[in-house]
Every structure is written in C-alpha cells, then in structure tokens.
C-alpha cells in the first residue's frame, strides 16, 4: 500500500485532504458552460474521490480527463490522465490495458522531449511489471526512470525509482540489495528535505526488517514513519503505518498492542471513507479476535466486513468474509449457522470461476460434515477438493485436502487406504521445498517449514507405528530429518554473499538469473500455472552453477540426500543416532524417537525413546540452568545421576553394542542435555568408555578433519570493559578470568607461529568485532553471553536468584534481566540470545546505536560472512541455548554462527564459572597446538576436567 501511495504522490500528493462530495462534483461537471480546463480539474477531483472506492467509475472520469486534455492541447494533462487510467485499471486487475496507458505516457513524454513524463512512465511500467512478477523487467524500467530523472535534475523522483527497485529486491528475497536501494532513496530525500519521501523510505526499510524477523528495528522505523505521517497530516499513510505496527506486535505475540494499533488504523480508514480498506482492517481484527478465542467479537467484525464488501460488490472479499464467518461458527460447533455462509462462499467463488477458492470451500464443507458425523460426505468433499486442486496445480488446497483425507481415513481405521494420501502429501511437500525454499529469506524459510510440521509429524508417527514391517519407509523418514535440519542450517543469505564475494561477474549474473527463475516458478505455482519450461531453464542453469560454485553445489546435495551417504561415512565401531521429535496422532503427545545407523546395518533402525512430558519431569520446565539445577540433573563426581540415561539412552544401547564412537544429533529438549555427563551408574560416566560427537545433523559425519590442522591467524576478545563510567555500577560484571585466559591463549598461538591478535578492554567493541573477524580462521570470545527464554514461557515462573554461590563468578548477566526489556520481550528468538562487548551498559540509553550497541545478537550474526572460519570458541554463558523448535534445532547463537559459515563451534549449555572455564580453555588450546585436531583436543580437555571436577564445572561446553 505504501509503495502505491508513493506512486500516486507523483501526481496528486494531497488526496487525503479532500472533502468534496461526489454528487456535487458530478452535478458541477454536467454544466455545459464550464471551460474544458475546469472540467478537467473537476474530473481529476472525482478520480481522487473514487479511485480506492469505485475504481471502475474513477476510470470513466480519467477517460474524460484525457478528452479534455486533448481539446486543450495540454500534453502534461494528457499524460496525467493516462497515468490515472492505468492505475484504475491496475486496481481492476486489467494489467494489459494498464500497460497500454503507461506506454502512451512514454510516447507523450518522448514526443515532447519531457524527461519528467518519460521518467514517470518508466516508473509506472516498472511497478506493473513488479505486480506481474516480472522482476528483471521491473528493475530495468525503474533504472531507466532513475537515470532519466537524474539527468533532468529531479532528485525526488529519482529517489522514488530507487525505492521501487528496493521493493523488487525485497520480493526477490535479496534484503541486502533492498536495504541498499532504500538507503539511496533515503539519502536523496534527506538531502532534498523531502519529508514525505523520508517517511516512505523508512517504511520500506521497516518492511524489510519485519520480513527478516527483526521486529525491534522494524518498530523503531515505523514509529518514525508515524511521526512523519502525522506531521504532514497524511491520514492515508498514518492509517497504513498504524496497521503495520499492529502487524509487528501481532507477530511478536503481543495481541493487546496489536489490537490497539489495528483499532486506531481502522478508525482512520473509516474517516477516509475507504470501504475496501475498512473491510480489510475489520477482517484483520476479526482474525486476531478468533485467535484470542473471542468468537463473539470476531463474528461482529467479520459480519461488518461482509456488509461493506456487499456495498462495493467486492465478490472476492465477500466470499472470504462468508468463509471466515462459517469458520467461526464451526469453531463454536454451530453447524446450522455455518452452513448458509459456507454455501454462499462457494456460490460466489463458482460465479467468479475462482478454482482455488472453490477447493478451499470444499474443505470447509468437509469440516461441516465431520461435525455432523457424516464420514462419507467428508470423504466426498475432500476428494473433490483434491481432484480440483491437483488438476489446477493449487498447492495449498492440494496439501490441505491430502492431509484431511489421511486423518479422516485413519480415524475410520482405514490406514492402508490412508497411507497412499500420506505418501502423496509428503511428495507434495518435497516439491514445495524444491520450488520455494531457496528463494525465501531465513525468517520466512523457518515459518514456511513450521507450517509443514503437522505433515512431518503425521509421517514420523505413521512410520514409527509401522516400523517393524516398513524398513523402506524408515529410510525415507530418516532422509526427511536430514533434509529439514540441513536446509535450516543452509543460509540463502550466506550463499548470495559468497557468490558476490567471488567478484566473478559472469557467475553473479548466472546466479541472479537462476534466483529470478526460481522466484518465477514459485509465483506461477502459487496461481496454479504450468512452469515446466522455466523449470528446465532453471535446472540447466543450476548445473552450471554447481560446477562453478561450491556453495551452490553444497545446497544441491541436500536435495538428494540419502541415509546411505551417512552410512558410507561411518567407520567400524561408529554409530549415528539422529533424534527426532513429533506429535503422536493418538494422544497428541510430543514423542521422541531415534534413527540408529552403523556401517553394518542394511538399513536404519527407528527406536521410540520417550514422551516429552517424561523428559520434562527430569529436565524440569524452568528455563534457567543454575548450579543446583545442574547438580540435581547430573550429580557430582563419583555420585552421578542415572535418570537421564535410563530415559533417553537405555532404549538405544542394545542397538549400538560394541560402539566406540557415537555421532549424536539432538532434537527438541535433548539440545539441553550434556550427553558427555550421562551415566549408567553412579561411579562412571558413559563418556569415559564411549566417545560422543555432537552434530547439528548426522549428515555432518562425513566431515574429515585435516590430520595436520592448519590455522594461520586468530583474533581473541577478552578482558572487556562493559561500561565507560568507572564509578557507575555496571550491569555486566567485569570478568577478570577472561583477561588472563585470552593472554595465555595468545601466547600459546604465537609460540606456534600463528598470527594472533588480542582485542581487550574498551577496544573490544561490537563494531571492532565485526570489522576484525573477516578472514579469521580462529575466533575466541571470552565475555558474558545471554539467552532469554520466550517471554510467554517466563510468565509461568517466578524470578529466581541465578548466582546461588557467592564464591563463583558467572559469565552471564541474567541477574539484570529487567534492564533489557526490548530483548527479553522480543518474539524473535534470535534477538534474545547474543554476546556482550565493550560499552554494552549504554545499550539501552537514549543515545544507543542499535547497529553497534555492544550487544551482538544472533540475528545480527546472520549478516556476517564467516565462511573462512574453521573454529569459533564462545567462552561465555549459555551460548548454546535458544528457543527449541521441534526437531530442527536451537534458535540462538549456535544456529546463527553455523549459518554464517563457521565450520566448528564450541559453546556452553549453562552458566559457566569464570575460573574453571579459563582452566578448560587453556587445556583445550594446549592440546590443539600439540595434537593439531579440534576433536581430539576437545575430548582430551573434557576427559581431564571430568576426572578433576563435578560435571557442572566442565560439561557445559559442547563441540559441534
């Protein structure tokens, strides 16, 4: 909406201030004595009044404008008339005719050698190509527009074009280029003093950050946009910005704040008399209320939205409202009231020939019959939905109908018949992943896979129940687990950055062409169109990229990954254990299972482990990890606890007899488990006789460390001063052990001729970290770490004192949680974990710079290139923690570092004590220099510490 407002502002920037009545304007226009120039102006006013309300009528008056302009011989007025006709036609979805009007604008501009009209025409053509999904053409037009305006010295309109280029790159998922173009646009507008343009640029940048999941930055920019809208009296922009702020709070899970801004936005849209926009806002509020369980109010909003859509004859919207109202009644189990709305929605969609809507209605009707306990009718309508969606390539409806068919047949005890639909569903999901996942940004990728989770759960549950007789399906299920974990750790952003870093112009061009084709395929499939010809081009280009680029080659391997590849990487005495977590279909309980594989097994085993509720009984649900908690969980040296072993390892043990090494990939709450501390009896740890290697995925076991690990350079951060004011109390305690730790490590590295650099005290800023780590093979960070659990979870717990033993100084600042509201209350888990650098105490002062405020979040790490880094050591508290999402892993620092390209990573699971951490790190580095192996050095250091200390003092550290 904001971008279109930008476009309209080129021609009539004060639409929001008009108050004339349409009827009086029409009456005035009918008077014959008026001069054509007056008639032109009155027609323009009518277009302004009608363009959003009744675009078909606005088109008629724009056509009159063209007639009057020709009579007057005024080419500028004629160009404006064609622009408005084009815009009205766009709203009416007649893109071909809209394009004709914009080409007419271009003709007029060229004939009169008017760069302004030429630039406007290119801008409009670029917008319409963006709407159609022709992104390359859109960028081409916008660049021509920017160049034309630049030559004419029209800086404001040059900025508009760069803004629209940014929008195209945002659609392509290239956030770096999107932000770059928005920043160009912003810089021009700031220099020109174009307040309106500044607001639009800030809004566009906020949209990008919102898409990336960085809600803090998005909200900050939207609040600035709101100030500008209000200062200009721009009611249209103000109402849209308030809605955007509401959307951000909605995504953060703050429904109260979301509702506050939705309601404010709605009130302004009512004042502006924009029934279509009002109806959309009513619909948004209705959806939010339904989510909150307030069905009565949700129904009132949806009914009002329906009435408004009836008034403007918005059939698609009317159909949507009918279906939404039916859904509310079905939630309430009121089938009698739901039925007429279901039927009306279906009738409207049939009248429009809206095939995806028809299929969606069939699915809704099947739910009606499910509640009526008429299973034959349920199957009938779901089958119709499946056939219609398959014939018309409607991916969403196809998946939903397959899912519901499987569940219905399963409930009817027809599991053999149900299985074929489950197989089709999984194939559809694999097709989706192939088509869409690469072109999505990281946050959208995660959300996209999250939407698939129920289908994955159904498949895992089915295979586990049939595991004794279906070994082939076990292999497929194992492949699925490998694919999901692998894809989530492959960053599209990192791939793009690596390609551009090559500076190979041909490779960059081929890569961007490939991305364009992938996006085009996704767009075509989303509207049910055939994309085979484009798929062939994309596949051919991908083969070229695989030959030229290792990062593309690595991504391509994931798509055809197979458990046999894992087995081939195992040696004698080695086992792979891939854990998964899924919801049980019978009792809806979260269940843990494991795929077990060795070189001698003909196919993987699938073993049921436990229910999550049983694991929670041992691990507890409190998200903290203090000293007492760890001792209760793992015990003390010589008096180890065995509960965790009995629950999660004993079911596996009989299948891994004679194992020497086990590669473990955790899932769910198992990410909180220190496997090296598991004990079969109170005297001996399993790790004393069995070598554990923790992996993000067992697909990584083919990693072969160099026999002579070569590290050429390193950078070490420690002894960090967190406050600029020595006399003021610090939120983050100074850690004396970190200074001696990094100095000793530095000496060891230099003794082995490694180019090591120390960054200490006030020099160890976040900015310095970002600038110095490029190209470094080893990075060591000794500082405070932080992880704040989901604010929704914390509501269930009282605050606890974290540091229970006065003699232990922890590398964590959690005791000051209240000072970091904007981190702790953030809905994005990557914003709630991070590392602390110099001057972090001023991070939440009024002068804070959110880019380099001393708190490096996991979210910020996604934009850093660490492909050259062989090892990062996070010598800090809880750097391995984060939000735990199903089987796909931990959303925190470890995830972001891996996505940034780091090969190996050492992190901690709980609050590590300063003194013992320094001892552990010195041991590790001494071993590393002598053994030239990260894995061997880490294992030896752990073994030594385990014989000297309780698990609390050494077992927190994990090498992954």
N, C-alpha and C positions, 0 to 999 in steps of 0.2 A: 504494500500500500504506500509506504513512504517513497519508494522509487517512482511510483506513478505520480505521486504528488510533486516530486521533483520535476517530472516531465511537464506536468500541467503548468507549473510555475514559470516555465519558459514563455507562456502565452498569456496567462491571466493570474498573477500571483496573489490576488486578493479575493478569491472566490468565497472564503469563509465569512466575509463581512457583508454579503448581500442579504437584503431582507425584502426585496420587491416581490409582489405576488404574481404568480404565473398568469393567472387570469387577466389581471390588469395589463400585463405586458402583451399578451395575445391581443387584447382589445386595442391597445395602442398601435400595434403593428398592422391592424386591419384598416387603419385610417389611410385613405389614398393620398391625402395632401402631404404626407411626410416625404422628406427628401430621402434618397437612397442611402445616404450616409447615416441618417437617423435610423432607418430601417435596419441597416447593418448592425448598428450598436444595440438596438432592441433585441435583434435575433441573437446576438452574442450574449446578452444578459439572460435570455431564455435558455441558451445552451448551458450556461453556468448553473442555472437553477435545476435543470433537468438531467444533466449528464450522468449523475450517480443514481437518480431516482427512476427516470424513464429514458434510458439511452436511445430507444427507438424513436421517441419524439424529439430528443436532442438532435439526432441525426437529421431530421426533417428541417429543423431551423438552421443547422450548419450548412445544409444544401442551399437554403435561402441566402445565407451569408455569401456563399460562392456566387450566386446570381447577382446580388447587389454589388459585390466587389468587381465583377466583370463590367457591369454598367458604369461603375465609377472609374474603371481602368486603373485600379489600385492593386498592383501585384502583391504587395505585402499583405493586404487584407485577403486576397485570394489564397495565398499560401497558408494564412492562419485558418481560413475556412476548411481547407483540405486537411490540415492538421487535426482539427476538431472532428471532422467527418471520420478520419482514420481512427481516432481514439474511441469514438462512439461505436464504430464497427468492431474494434478490439473487444470492448466490453460485451458486445453481442456475439463474440467468438467468430466473426467473419474475417479471418486473418488475410485471406487473399485480396478481398476488396479493400481492407485497411492498407495493405501494402501498395495497392494501386494509388491510393490517395497520397501516400508518402512519396512515391516515385513522382507524382505530379508536383509535389512540393519541390523536389530536387530539380525537376525540369524548369519550374518557375525561377528558382534561385540561379540556375546556370544561365538561363536566357537573360536575366537582368544583372548577371555578374555580382550577385549579392551573397557574400560569404556567410552572412548570418542565416539566411534561409537555407543555403546549402548545408551548413552545419546542423541546423535543426532537423532537416530531412534525414541526414545520416544518423543522427541521434535516435529519431523515431524508428527508422528502419532497424537499427541495432536492437532497440527494445523489443520490437515484434519478433525478430529472429531469436532473441533470448526466450521469449514466451513460447515459441515453437520448439525450442530445444536445439536450434542450430547455433551452437555456441561459438564455433570458429567464425562463422559469418557475422555473428553479433559483434564480436571483438573487432573484426575487420571494419565494420561500419563505424563503430564508436571511435576507433583510432583515426579514421578519416575525418570524423566530426571534430575530434580534439585538435587535429592538425589544421583543419580549416579555421576553427575559432582562434587558434594560436596565431596564425598568420594575420587574421583580422584584428588581433589585439583584444579579443573578447575573452578575458580571463575567466569570468564567471561561468560562461557556457563551456569553456574548455574543461573546467572543473567538473561540470555535470557529466561530461563524457567519461572522464576518468572514474567518476563514481559508478556509472553504469557498467564500465569494464570490470570494476571490483565486484559488482553483483554477479556478473557472469562467472568470474573465477570462483566466487563463493558457491555457485551452483555446481561447478566442476569439482568442488571439494578441495581446491587449492587455496587454503586460508592465508598462506604467506603472501601470495600474489594479490589476493583480495584485499588484505590489510594494506599492502604496499600502495595499491591504487587509491584506496580510500584516504590514505595519508597524503598522497599527492594532491588529491581533491581538497582535503582539509587545509593543507599548507597554502594553496592558491586562495581559497576563500578567506583564510585568516589575514593574508597579505592584502586582499582587496576589501576587507572589512565586511564581507558578505555573511551577515549573521545567520540568515536563513540557510545558506549553503553549509555553514559550520554545523548547524543542527542536524542537517541531513547526513553529513559525513559521520558525525558522532553516532547517529542512529544506526548507520550501516555497519560501523565498526562494532557497535554493541551486538548487532545481529550475528556477526561472525563469532564473537566471544561466547554468545549464548549457544550457538551451534556447537562450539568446541567444549561446552560444559563449564566454561569459566564464568560462572554466574556473578561473581564479585565484580569483575571488570565490566561485564555487560550492564549490571545495575548501575554502577558508577557512571557510565557513559549515558545511560538512558535518563538518569536523574538530571544530568547536564543538558541533555536534549530537551527535557521537560521544561527546564528553566528558560531555554531559548524560545520554545513554542509559546510559553506564557508571556514572555516579554514582547513578542511580536503580535500577540493576540491571535495566533494561529490555532483556532479551535479544532480544525480537522487534524492537524499534526498532533496537538495536545491529546486528543482523544485516542489516537493511534498509539502514542508513546505510553499513555497510561495502560492501555491494553497489553503492550509489550512488557511493561514492568510486572503486570499481573501474571503474564505467561512465565516470566523468570521465577517469580515467587511460587507459582504452581509447580514448576519443575523442581524447585528446592523443597517442595513438600509443605511449604508454609501456606496452607489454604486460607487462613484468616487474612493474611496480607494480599494474597492473590484475589480474594473476593473483594477486598477494599478497593483495589485498582480496577478490577473488572466493572464494579458498580459505578465508579467515577467515570470511567470511559463510556459506559452505557448512557449515563445522564447527559453527557455532552453530545453523543451521537443522536440522542432524542432531540436536543435543541437544534441540531443541524438539519433535522428533518431528512435523514437518510435511512429509509425503512430497511433497505437491504443490509446496511451495516448494523443497524439496530438489531435486526433479526439474528445476525451472526453473533453479536455480543450476548443476546439472550440465550442463544444456543450454547455458547461457551460457559455461561453461568449455570445453565441447566445441567451441563455435563459435570461441572465441578460439584454441584449440589448432589447429583446422583452418586458421584464417587464418595461423598461425605455421608451418604445414607439418608439424606433429607429428601426423600422421594416426593413428598407433598409440594415443597417449594420448587423442586426440579420440574415437576409437572406443570406448575403455573408458568414458569419461564418458557418451557417448550411450547405450551399452548399459545402463549402470546407471540412467540416467534412464528408459529404456524399461521396465525391470523395475519400478521404483517406480510408474510410471503404470499398469502392468498390475495391480499390487496394489490400487490405489484405483479401478480401472476408469475411468480418465480417458481416454476414447476419443479426444478431440481431441488430447490430448498424446501418446497412443500413436501416432497417425497421424503427428504431427510428428516424433517420435523415429525411427520407421521410415524416413521420407523423409530425415532428416538422416544416418542410418546408411548408407542407399543412396548418398547424395551423396558420403560419404567413400570408399566402395568404388569409385564411379565415378571419383573423383579418382585413385585408385590403379590405374585401368583393370582392376579386378577385376569384370567384368560378372556372372560366375557368382554371386558372393556378394551383389551388389547386387540382383539380380532378385527374390528372395523378399521382401526388405524393401520394394521398390517395389510389389509386388503386394499385400502386407499393408496398406501405407499406403492404397492405392487401395480395397481392400475395406472398411476401416474408414470411409473417407470416404463411400463409397457407402451403407454401412449407416446413417450419420448423415444422409445427404442433403446433405452438405457440398459444394455445387457448386464453390465457389472452390478447395477442396482437391482435388476430382476433376480440375479443369482443370490444377491445379499438378502432380498426379501424372502426367497425360498428358504434360506437358512433360518430367518426369523420365524417363518411359519412352522418350520420343523420344531422349533423350541415350543411354540404354542401347542403342537400335538404331543410333544413329550410331556408337558404338564397335564395334558388331557389324558395321558396314559393310553395313547393310540400308536403303538410302535410301528405298525405297517405304514401309517401316514408319515411318521417321522422319516422312515427309510425312503418313502416315495419322494418327498420334497428334497431331502438331502441328495438323492440320486439325480434329481432334475438339476439341482444346483451344480453338482459335479459335472454332469454332461454339458451343461451350458457354459460353465467356466472353462472346461477343457477345450471345447470347440472354439471358444473365442479368446483363448490364451489369457484368461483372467486369473492371475497368480494368487491374489489374496483370497478370492472366493473359492478357488480350487483347493487351496490348503485347508481352509476352514471346513469345507464340506467333507474332505477326506478325514480330517480329524474327528468331526462329529460322527461320521459313518463308522469309524473304528470304535469309538466309545459306545455308540448305540448297539452295535453288533456284539461287542464284548459284554455289555450289560444283559444282552439277550442270550448269553452263553454260546455264542456262535464265533468262537475265537479263530477257528480255521478260516472262516469266511472274512472275518475282520482283518486277519493278517495281510491279505492282499492290498487292502486300503492303507494299512500302515506302511507297507513297502512302497506304495505309490507316493505316500506323504513324504517319506524320507528322501525319495528320489527328487520330489519337487523341492524339498529344502536344499538338497545338494545343488540343484540347478540355480536356485536363488543365490546361494553363496557364490557360485561361479560367476553369475551375472552381476551381482550388486556389490559384493563386499569390498573389492579393491577401490572402487570409486567413492566410498564413504569415508568421512573423517573418523578419527578414532572414537570420539564420543558416540557418533551415530552408529558406528560399527558395533559397539558394545550394546547399544539399545536394540539394534537390529537382531543380534544374536539372542538377546534376552527374550525377545518376542517368540523365538523358536524354542525356548526352553521346555515348554509343555510337550511339544512334539518329541524332543530328545528324551524327556522323562518317560514318555509312553514307550518309546523304543527300548530304552535300557530296561525298563520294567518287564516288557514282553520277553526280551532275550534272556533275562535272568530266570524268569519262570520256566522258560523252555530250554535252559542251558544244557541239560543232560542229553537232549536229543538234537540240538541245533548248533553244532560247533561252527558251522559256516557263518551263522548269524553272530556268534560271539566275535569272530574276526571282524565283521562289519561294524559291530558296536565299538570294538577297540579302535578301529580306524576313525570312527566318528569322534571319539575322545581325543585322539591325536590331532585331528583336524581342528577342532574347536580351540584347544589350547594353543596350537601352533599359529592359527590365524590371529588370535587375540594378542599374541606377542610379536606379530609382524606388523610394523607400523607403516602405513601408507605414506605418512609424512616423512619418515626416515628414508623410505625408498625414493621419494621425489627429491629429497635433499641430496641423497647420494648421487642420483643421476645428474643433477645440476652441478654438483661439485666436480664432476668429471670434466666439465668445460668442453665436452665433445658436442659441437653444435648439431651434428647430424643425429647423434644418439638422443639428445634432448628433444629435437624435433620429432623423431620417431616415437619417443616415449609419450610426448604430449598428444600426438596423433592417436596413439593407442588408447590413452585415457579418454580422449574425445569419443572414440568409437565405443568404448566400454560404457560410457555415460549414455550414449545414444541408444545402445542396446537395452539398457535398463529403462530408459524413457519409453521406448517402443513397447517393451513387455508390460510396462505399467498401464498402458492403454489398450492392451490386447492385440497389438500389431505384430506382424511377422518380422523377424530380424535376421534371418538366415544368411542373407547376402553380406550384411555388415559383420556378422559373427565370423564368417570366413575371412574377411579382411583383417579383423582383429586377431584371429588365430595366426594368420600368416605373419603379421607384424610382431606378434608376441614371440614367435620362433626366432625372428631376427634379434629381438631384444635379449632373449635368453642367451644367444651366442655372444652378445656384446657386453652384457651386464650381469655380474654375479648376484646382485640384489634381486633382479627380476628372476634369475634362474632359481634362487632360493625360494622365492614366493611360489614359482610354478611347481616346484617339487611337492609343496604342501598339498596341492590339489589332487595329486595322485598317490598320496602317502598310504603305505600299507604296513601292517604289523610285521610282515615278513622282513621288511627293511630293519626293524628293530631287532628281530631275532638274528639276522645276519651280523649285526654289530656286537652281539654278545659273545663272550668267550666262555670256555669251560669253567663251571663254578659260579657264573654270573647269572643273576635273575633280574627281570624287570617287573616292577609292581606299579601299575597305573591305577590309582584310586579314582573313583567317580562318585558323585552324589546326585541322587534323583528322587523324585516324589513317587511313592508307591501308589499304584492305581486303586488298590483295595481300601486302604485305611488313610490315604493321603499323608502318610508319614514320610519324612525325609529319610532315605536309606543310603547306606554306604556299601559299595561293592568294590572289588579289585580285579583287574585283569593281571594274570600272572603268566610270565613267559620266560623260557630258557632256550638255549640252543638245541636242547634235546627234545623239546616238546613239539609235536607235529602241528599243534595249533594252540592258541591261548586258552587258559582256564579262566572262568569267571566265578568268583567266590563272593558270596554275601558276607558282609562284615558285621554291621550293626545298624541300629536305628539311631538317628541323630539325638533323640531325647536321652538315649542311654549314654552317648558320648558326652552330652551336656551335663549329665549327673556327675561325671568325673571331672571334666574340664571346668564346669561351672559356667554360668552365663554372664558373670561380671566381666566387662571388657578389660579390666586392668590386669597387671602382672607384677604384683609386689613380692617381696621376699617370702612372706608367709604362704602366699598362694603357690609359689613355685616349690617350696619345701613340702607342702601338703600334696602336691601333684607328683613330684619325682623322688621325694625323700632326701636323705643325707648319705654321704659316703659310708658304705657298709651297712646301711639301713634303707635300702631303696624300696620304693613303692612298686607294686606289680599290677595295679588295677588297669592301667592303660594297656599294658602288654596283653593281659587276658582278653580285653575287649577288641583291640584292633590288630594285634599281631598273631595271636594264637590261632585264629582261623586260617591264616596264610601259612603258618610254619610247616605244616605237614606237606605242603606242596613245594617247599623250597629246601628240601633235605640236601645236606652237603653243600649249601651255598657258602661262598667265600665273600662275595660282593653282591649287594642288592641295590639297584637303582630305583629310588622311590620318587614318584610324582604324587604329591598330596592333592586332596580336594577338600573343599568346604572347611570345616573346623579342624581338619587334620593339618592345615597350614600352621596351626598354633602349637603343634606337637613337636617337641625336640626328640626326634627318633633316636639320636645317639644316647639319650637318657633312659630309654626303655629297658626294663629289667624283668627277667624271668623269675628271679628270686631276689631276696633282699641283699645278697652279697656281691653279685656280679652283674655288670651291665651287658646287654647284648652286643654293644659296640666293641667290647673287649675281645670278642671272638668273631664278630661279623662286621664287615666294612659297609657302612651306609654311604651312599652318594645321593644327595637330594637334587632332583631335576624339576624344572618347570613342566617338562613333559618327557616321557621316556624316549621320545623321538630324538632327544639330545644325546643318547648314549653312544652315538657314533662319533662324538667329539673325541678326538685323539690329541692329547696334549703333546707338544714338542718334547722330545727326550731331553733336549737342552733348551729350556725356556729362555728366550732372549728378550730382555727388557732393556731398551736403550735409554728411556727417560721416565721421569716420575715427577709428580708435584704433591706436596704434603701440606695439609692445612691443620693447624692446631694452636693451642695457647691463645684462643680467640677472646678478644675483649668485646663484650656484648653491649657495653654502654659507653658513651662518650663522656659522661659525667662521673668522675671517680667517686665523688661524695654522695651521689644519689644511690638509693637502693636499686639493685639490678633485678629484673625479672628472671634473668638467666644467670645462674651462679657460674663464676669463673672456675674452670676445671684445670687445676694445677697438673694433674697427671697427663693431660693431653700435650702439654708443652714438652715435658721430658720424653714422652712417648715418641713424638714426631722427630725430635732432635736425635734420639738414639737410632730411629729407623733411617733417618737421613745419613747418619754416619755409616751405617751398615751398607746402604746402597752405594754411597760414594766409594767405599772400600772395594766394591766390585765394579768400579768404573761406570756406574750408572749416573747419567746426568740428572741429578735430583735437585729440586728447588723447594725451599721452605717458605711458606706464607704464614705469618704469625700476627698475633695481637690485632691492632686496628687495621692492618693491611689486608686481613683475611675477610674481605667484603664479598657479598654475593656477586657484585659486578666483576671483581677480580677473579673469582672462581670461574665465571662464565667465559672470561677472556683467556684464562691461562690453561684450561683443560683441553683445548683443541689440539689434537695430535698426540696427546699424552697417552702412553701405554699403561702406566700405573698411576692411579689416583688414590690417595689416602686422606680421609676426612675424619678428624678426631674432634668431635663437638657434641652439642646437645642435638638429639633428634626428637621429633614429636610425631605422635599419631593420636588423633582424637576420634573416638568411635562415632558412629551415626548418632546425631542428636536425638533421634527418635528412640534409640536403644537406651540412651542415658536417662531418659525420663523415668525408667523403671528402677533406677538405683540411686541411693543416697551417695553424696560425695564421701570418699574415703581418704584418709591420710595416706599419701603414697610412700613417703620415706619413713619407714617404721623403725629403722635402726640409726641412731644418731651418728655412729662411727662410720657409716657408709655414705659416700657422696655419689649420687647417681648422675648419669649423663642424660638427664631428662629435665624438662621444665614444667612438668604437668601440674605441679602444685599451684601454678599461676594460670590455670585454665581460664578463669573468668576474664582475664585481661585480653583474651584472644577470641572475642565473640564472633567476629566475622570469619574466623577459621573454624571454630568448633561447631558453629551452626550451619556450616555450608553443606548443601546437599550433594556436592561433588566430592567423592572420597579422595580424589587426587589433590584436592585443595586442603584436606585435613591431615596430610602427612608431609613431612619435609625435614630439612636440616637448617640449623641456626648458624648464621655468620655474623660478622662484626656489625656493631651498631643496631642489632635487632631490637633493642629496647625502644627505639624510636619508631618502630614499625607501625605502631598504631597511634602515633601522634598526628597532629593536623598536618605536619609537613611531610608525611610519609610519601615515599616514591614506591608505588606498588610493583614497579618493574624490578627494583633492586633495593628492597626494604630490609634485607638481612634475613628474611625467611624464604628459603628456596623450597617451593612446594613441588610435589611430584608432578603436578600439572605443568609447571614451567619446564620441567626436565624434558617433556615431550618435544620441545622445540630446539633441543641441543643435540649436536652431532657427536656421538661417541663411538663411531664405528672403528676407530683406531685403538680403542682402549681394550687391553687384554684383561685388566683386573681393576675393580674398584673395591676398596675396603671402607665400609661405613662403621667406623669405631665410635658408635653412638647408641643411644637407647632406642629400642622398638622400631628400628629402621626396616624390619621385615614385616611389620604389621600393616594393616589396612582393612578396608571393608572386604569381607569374604563373600564371593558371589558363586554359589554352586560349585561346579567342578572346574570353572575356568580360572580360578586363582584369586590372588590377593590384589586388591586395587590400592596400591600405595607405592612407596619408593622403589621397591624391588622390581615391580612391574614396569615403571617408567624408565628406570635405568636399562632394563633389558630391551625395551622398545627403542631406546635411544642408540642401541647397538653394542652395549658392553658385552664382552664375551663371558667373563666370570665375575661373580659378585659375592662379597661377604657382608652379611647383615646380621642384625640381632632380633631375637623374638621377645625380649623383655628388657627391663631397666638394668643395664649392665653397670656394675660398680667400677669406679674410676681406677682404683689401684690394681685390681685383678685384670682389668681389661688391658691396661698398659703392659702387664706381665705377659698376657696371652699374645698380644701383638708383637712384642719383641721376640718371643719364641717363634712365632709364625715367620717373621721376616728372616730370622737367622736360618731357619730350616729352608726357606725359599731360596736364599742365596747359595746354600750348600747343596740342596737336592735338585734345584732347577725345575721343580714341579709344584704347581699350586696345590694340587690334590694331596700329594704326599706331605707337603709342608703343613697343610691344614690338619690332616689326620694325625700327624706326629705331635703337633701342638696340643690338640684336643686330648690325645692319649696321655700326655704328660700332666696336663691340668686335671684330668679326671682322677688321677691317682693321688693328687695333692689336695683337691678341693671338693666340696659338695657341688652337685650339678648347677645350682644357682649361679656359681661364680665362673662357669666356663661353657655350659651347654647352650647358652642363649645364641651363640654365634653359629651361623649356617653358611655353608658354601654352596652356591647354586650356579 
